[in-house]
Amino acid sequence: MDKNKVELILKEYSRLYTCAVSDAIDELGLEPGFIDAGIRPIWPGARMVGFAGTMKMILSDEPLDRNIIARMVKFIKIVPKFPIICIDMCGEMTAAGLGQSTSRILQGLGFKGGLVDGAVRDIPQVTNLKFPIFARGIVCSSIRSRMIIDMDSVMQPIKCGERIINPGDLIFGDINGVVIVNSNKIENVLEKAKAIISTDKWWFEQLENGRDPSEIEKEKPLP
């Protein structure tokens, strides 16, 4: 898919909301895409849409990796365009997967946000950056002597909120949560979600005009 088409698709998704996208996935009979309610935006109004770049962090009592930046650069070189960093913390909440420094670096490199199945930190600073992060919780501790990046997991399938995320899947987050769209179904889901939103708007118009909901449903089922 060429860059112009990708940009257009992202622009169209950015006009939607995650509920419609999740409903579209359901209506198409695809594997559910919504991530569980435990993962929330860490600052009000955070929204993100982009393509998954994946990694895991694993437990380690090693001192802070002196080559952490080099490892991140290696990761960044192979992520898709318009990336969102997706981090599987392997069920651990003992250290922050993202904070102010990593967010600033990623934002400067063009990342559109972060999805962390685990904890994050430096909330005031990240909020000031307006870097969208969706995470399971907040903790003040760093990964130093607690966790390291598992380089074998970079750009491999990971699990987040019981959903499998493959590199290149579309990640969409807003106030309602996060939904994952399989990379092979992005356009199909987009068109279905737009149709659902159109039906929603039509229903609201009919209700505003005072029509009986049971009569409206006969004409067009509630989306």
Contacts in CASP RR format, 6 or more apart in sequence:
PFRMAT RR
TARGET T0000
AUTHOR 0000-0000-0000
METHOD contacts of the structure
MODEL  1
MDKNKVELILKEYSRLYTCAVSDAIDELGLEPGFIDAGIRPIWPGARMVG
FAGTMKMILSDEPLDRNIIARMVKFIKIVPKFPIICIDMCGEMTAAGLGQ
STSRILQGLGFKGGLVDGAVRDIPQVTNLKFPIFARGIVCSSIRSRMIID
MDSVMQPIKCGERIINPGDLIFGDINGVVIVNSNKIENVLEKAKAIISTD
KWWFEQLENGRDPSEIEKEKPLP
1 9 0 8 1.000
3 81 0 8 1.000
6 81 0 8 1.000
6 82 0 8 1.000
7 82 0 8 1.000
9 186 0 8 1.000
9 187 0 8 1.000
9 190 0 8 1.000
10 49 0 8 1.000
10 50 0 8 1.000
10 82 0 8 1.000
12 190 0 8 1.000
12 194 0 8 1.000
13 21 0 8 1.000
13 49 0 8 1.000
13 170 0 8 1.000
13 172 0 8 1.000
13 190 0 8 1.000
14 47 0 8 1.000
14 49 0 8 1.000
16 172 0 8 1.000
16 190 0 8 1.000
16 193 0 8 1.000
16 194 0 8 1.000
16 197 0 8 1.000
17 174 0 8 1.000
17 176 0 8 1.000
17 197 0 8 1.000
18 34 0 8 1.000
18 172 0 8 1.000
18 173 0 8 1.000
18 174 0 8 1.000
18 176 0 8 1.000
18 177 0 8 1.000
18 178 0 8 1.000
18 179 0 8 1.000
19 176 0 8 1.000
20 193 0 8 1.000
20 196 0 8 1.000
20 197 0 8 1.000
20 200 0 8 1.000
21 172 0 8 1.000
21 179 0 8 1.000
21 181 0 8 1.000
21 189 0 8 1.000
21 193 0 8 1.000
22 32 0 8 1.000
22 33 0 8 1.000
22 34 0 8 1.000
22 179 0 8 1.000
23 193 0 8 1.000
23 196 0 8 1.000
23 223 0 8 1.000
24 189 0 8 1.000
24 190 0 8 1.000
24 192 0 8 1.000
24 193 0 8 1.000
24 195 0 8 1.000
24 196 0 8 1.000
25 31 0 8 1.000
25 32 0 8 1.000
25 33 0 8 1.000
25 34 0 8 1.000
25 179 0 8 1.000
25 181 0 8 1.000
25 185 0 8 1.000
25 189 0 8 1.000
26 32 0 8 1.000
27 192 0 8 1.000
27 196 0 8 1.000
28 185 0 8 1.000
28 188 0 8 1.000
28 189 0 8 1.000
28 192 0 8 1.000
30 182 0 8 1.000
30 185 0 8 1.000
30 189 0 8 1.000
31 182 0 8 1.000
32 163 0 8 1.000
33 163 0 8 1.000
33 179 0 8 1.000
33 180 0 8 1.000
33 181 0 8 1.000
34 163 0 8 1.000
34 177 0 8 1.000
34 178 0 8 1.000
34 179 0 8 1.000
34 180 0 8 1.000
35 115 0 8 1.000
35 160 0 8 1.000
35 161 0 8 1.000
35 162 0 8 1.000
35 163 0 8 1.000
35 177 0 8 1.000
35 178 0 8 1.000
35 179 0 8 1.000
35 180 0 8 1.000
36 161 0 8 1.000
36 162 0 8 1.000
37 177 0 8 1.000
38 136 0 8 1.000
38 161 0 8 1.000
39 115 0 8 1.000
39 117 0 8 1.000
39 134 0 8 1.000
39 135 0 8 1.000
39 136 0 8 1.000
39 160 0 8 1.000
39 161 0 8 1.000
39 177 0 8 1.000
39 178 0 8 1.000
40 134 0 8 1.000
40 135 0 8 1.000
40 136 0 8 1.000
40 137 0 8 1.000
40 177 0 8 1.000
41 47 0 8 1.000
41 132 0 8 1.000
41 133 0 8 1.000
41 134 0 8 1.000
41 173 0 8 1.000
41 174 0 8 1.000
41 175 0 8 1.000
41 177 0 8 1.000
42 120 0 8 1.000
42 123 0 8 1.000
42 126 0 8 1.000
42 127 0 8 1.000
42 133 0 8 1.000
42 134 0 8 1.000
42 135 0 8 1.000
42 137 0 8 1.000
42 138 0 8 1.000
43 123 0 8 1.000
43 126 0 8 1.000
43 127 0 8 1.000
43 133 0 8 1.000
44 175 0 8 1.000
45 174 0 8 1.000
45 175 0 8 1.000
46 132 0 8 1.000
46 133 0 8 1.000
46 134 0 8 1.000
46 173 0 8 1.000
46 174 0 8 1.000
46 175 0 8 1.000
47 132 0 8 1.000
47 173 0 8 1.000
47 174 0 8 1.000
47 175 0 8 1.000
48 84 0 8 1.000
48 112 0 8 1.000
48 113 0 8 1.000
48 114 0 8 1.000
48 115 0 8 1.000
48 132 0 8 1.000
48 134 0 8 1.000
48 171 0 8 1.000
48 172 0 8 1.000
48 173 0 8 1.000
49 84 0 8 1.000
49 112 0 8 1.000
49 170 0 8 1.000
49 171 0 8 1.000
49 172 0 8 1.000
49 173 0 8 1.000
50 82 0 8 1.000
50 83 0 8 1.000
50 84 0 8 1.000
50 112 0 8 1.000
50 113 0 8 1.000
50 170 0 8 1.000
50 171 0 8 1.000
50 172 0 8 1.000
51 79 0 8 1.000
51 80 0 8 1.000
51 81 0 8 1.000
51 82 0 8 1.000
51 83 0 8 1.000
51 84 0 8 1.000
51 168 0 8 1.000
51 169 0 8 1.000
51 170 0 8 1.000
51 171 0 8 1.000
51 183 0 8 1.000
52 80 0 8 1.000
52 83 0 8 1.000
52 84 0 8 1.000
52 86 0 8 1.000
52 115 0 8 1.000
52 165 0 8 1.000
52 166 0 8 1.000
52 167 0 8 1.000
52 168 0 8 1.000
52 169 0 8 1.000
52 170 0 8 1.000
52 171 0 8 1.000
52 180 0 8 1.000
53 75 0 8 1.000
53 79 0 8 1.000
53 80 0 8 1.000
53 83 0 8 1.000
53 84 0 8 1.000
53 85 0 8 1.000
53 86 0 8 1.000
53 155 0 8 1.000
53 167 0 8 1.000
53 168 0 8 1.000
54 86 0 8 1.000
54 87 0 8 1.000
54 88 0 8 1.000
54 153 0 8 1.000
54 154 0 8 1.000
54 155 0 8 1.000
54 156 0 8 1.000
54 157 0 8 1.000
54 158 0 8 1.000
54 165 0 8 1.000
54 166 0 8 1.000
54 167 0 8 1.000
55 75 0 8 1.000
55 85 0 8 1.000
55 86 0 8 1.000
55 87 0 8 1.000
55 88 0 8 1.000
55 149 0 8 1.000
55 150 0 8 1.000
55 153 0 8 1.000
55 154 0 8 1.000
55 155 0 8 1.000
55 158 0 8 1.000
56 87 0 8 1.000
56 88 0 8 1.000
56 89 0 8 1.000
56 90 0 8 1.000
56 149 0 8 1.000
56 150 0 8 1.000
56 153 0 8 1.000
56 158 0 8 1.000
57 87 0 8 1.000
57 88 0 8 1.000
57 89 0 8 1.000
57 90 0 8 1.000
57 92 0 8 1.000
57 95 0 8 1.000
57 97 0 8 1.000
57 143 0 8 1.000
57 147 0 8 1.000
57 148 0 8 1.000
57 149 0 8 1.000
57 150 0 8 1.000
58 90 0 8 1.000
58 147 0 8 1.000
58 148 0 8 1.000
58 150 0 8 1.000
59 90 0 8 1.000
59 92 0 8 1.000
59 146 0 8 1.000
59 147 0 8 1.000
60 145 0 8 1.000
60 146 0 8 1.000
60 147 0 8 1.000
60 148 0 8 1.000
61 145 0 8 1.000
61 146 0 8 1.000
62 145 0 8 1.000
62 148 0 8 1.000
63 144 0 8 1.000
63 145 0 8 1.000
64 142 0 8 1.000
64 143 0 8 1.000
64 144 0 8 1.000
64 145 0 8 1.000
65 71 0 8 1.000
65 148 0 8 1.000
65 149 0 8 1.000
68 149 0 8 1.000
69 105 0 8 1.000
71 149 0 8 1.000
71 151 0 8 1.000
72 102 0 8 1.000
72 105 0 8 1.000
72 149 0 8 1.000
74 151 0 8 1.000
74 154 0 8 1.000
75 149 0 8 1.000
75 154 0 8 1.000
75 155 0 8 1.000
76 83 0 8 1.000
76 109 0 8 1.000
78 154 0 8 1.000
78 155 0 8 1.000
79 85 0 8 1.000
79 155 0 8 1.000
79 167 0 8 1.000
80 167 0 8 1.000
80 168 0 8 1.000
82 110 0 8 1.000
82 112 0 8 1.000
83 110 0 8 1.000
83 111 0 8 1.000
83 112 0 8 1.000
84 111 0 8 1.000
84 112 0 8 1.000
84 113 0 8 1.000
84 114 0 8 1.000
84 115 0 8 1.000
84 171 0 8 1.000
85 98 0 8 1.000
85 106 0 8 1.000
85 111 0 8 1.000
85 113 0 8 1.000
85 114 0 8 1.000
85 115 0 8 1.000
86 114 0 8 1.000
86 115 0 8 1.000
86 116 0 8 1.000
86 158 0 8 1.000
86 160 0 8 1.000
86 165 0 8 1.000
86 171 0 8 1.000
87 97 0 8 1.000
87 98 0 8 1.000
87 114 0 8 1.000
87 115 0 8 1.000
87 116 0 8 1.000
87 117 0 8 1.000
87 118 0 8 1.000
87 158 0 8 1.000
88 117 0 8 1.000
88 153 0 8 1.000
88 158 0 8 1.000
88 159 0 8 1.000
88 160 0 8 1.000
89 95 0 8 1.000
89 97 0 8 1.000
89 116 0 8 1.000
89 117 0 8 1.000
89 118 0 8 1.000
89 119 0 8 1.000
89 136 0 8 1.000
89 147 0 8 1.000
91 117 0 8 1.000
91 118 0 8 1.000
92 118 0 8 1.000
92 147 0 8 1.000
93 118 0 8 1.000
93 119 0 8 1.000
93 136 0 8 1.000
93 137 0 8 1.000
93 139 0 8 1.000
94 119 0 8 1.000
94 139 0 8 1.000
94 141 0 8 1.000
94 146 0 8 1.000
94 147 0 8 1.000
95 119 0 8 1.000
95 139 0 8 1.000
95 141 0 8 1.000
95 142 0 8 1.000
95 143 0 8 1.000
95 144 0 8 1.000
95 146 0 8 1.000
95 147 0 8 1.000
96 119 0 8 1.000
96 120 0 8 1.000
96 121 0 8 1.000
96 122 0 8 1.000
96 138 0 8 1.000
96 139 0 8 1.000
96 140 0 8 1.000
96 141 0 8 1.000
96 142 0 8 1.000
96 143 0 8 1.000
97 116 0 8 1.000
97 118 0 8 1.000
97 119 0 8 1.000
97 120 0 8 1.000
97 143 0 8 1.000
97 147 0 8 1.000
98 106 0 8 1.000
98 114 0 8 1.000
98 116 0 8 1.000
98 120 0 8 1.000
98 121 0 8 1.000
98 126 0 8 1.000
98 133 0 8 1.000
98 135 0 8 1.000
99 120 0 8 1.000
99 121 0 8 1.000
99 122 0 8 1.000
99 125 0 8 1.000
99 126 0 8 1.000
100 121 0 8 1.000
100 122 0 8 1.000
100 125 0 8 1.000
100 126 0 8 1.000
100 129 0 8 1.000
101 122 0 8 1.000
103 122 0 8 1.000
103 125 0 8 1.000
103 126 0 8 1.000
103 129 0 8 1.000
103 131 0 8 1.000
103 133 0 8 1.000
104 129 0 8 1.000
104 131 0 8 1.000
106 113 0 8 1.000
106 114 0 8 1.000
106 131 0 8 1.000
107 113 0 8 1.000
107 129 0 8 1.000
107 131 0 8 1.000
111 131 0 8 1.000
112 132 0 8 1.000
113 131 0 8 1.000
113 132 0 8 1.000
113 133 0 8 1.000
114 131 0 8 1.000
114 132 0 8 1.000
114 133 0 8 1.000
114 134 0 8 1.000
115 133 0 8 1.000
115 134 0 8 1.000
115 135 0 8 1.000
115 160 0 8 1.000
115 165 0 8 1.000
115 171 0 8 1.000
115 178 0 8 1.000
116 133 0 8 1.000
116 134 0 8 1.000
116 135 0 8 1.000
116 136 0 8 1.000
117 135 0 8 1.000
117 136 0 8 1.000
117 159 0 8 1.000
117 160 0 8 1.000
117 161 0 8 1.000
118 135 0 8 1.000
118 136 0 8 1.000
118 137 0 8 1.000
119 135 0 8 1.000
119 136 0 8 1.000
119 137 0 8 1.000
119 138 0 8 1.000
119 139 0 8 1.000
120 126 0 8 1.000
120 133 0 8 1.000
120 135 0 8 1.000
120 137 0 8 1.000
120 138 0 8 1.000
120 139 0 8 1.000
121 138 0 8 1.000
121 139 0 8 1.000
121 140 0 8 1.000
121 141 0 8 1.000
121 142 0 8 1.000
123 138 0 8 1.000
126 133 0 8 1.000
132 173 0 8 1.000
134 173 0 8 1.000
134 177 0 8 1.000
134 178 0 8 1.000
155 167 0 8 1.000
156 167 0 8 1.000
157 164 0 8 1.000
157 165 0 8 1.000
157 166 0 8 1.000
157 167 0 8 1.000
158 164 0 8 1.000
158 165 0 8 1.000
159 165 0 8 1.000
160 180 0 8 1.000
163 180 0 8 1.000
165 171 0 8 1.000
165 180 0 8 1.000
166 182 0 8 1.000
166 183 0 8 1.000
168 183 0 8 1.000
169 180 0 8 1.000
169 181 0 8 1.000
169 182 0 8 1.000
169 183 0 8 1.000
170 180 0 8 1.000
170 181 0 8 1.000
170 183 0 8 1.000
170 186 0 8 1.000
171 178 0 8 1.000
171 180 0 8 1.000
171 181 0 8 1.000
172 178 0 8 1.000
172 179 0 8 1.000
172 181 0 8 1.000
173 179 0 8 1.000
181 189 0 8 1.000
196 223 0 8 1.000
199 220 0 8 1.000
199 223 0 8 1.000
200 223 0 8 1.000
202 220 0 8 1.000
203 216 0 8 1.000
203 220 0 8 1.000
203 222 0 8 1.000
203 223 0 8 1.000
206 216 0 8 1.000
207 213 0 8 1.000
207 216 0 8 1.000
END
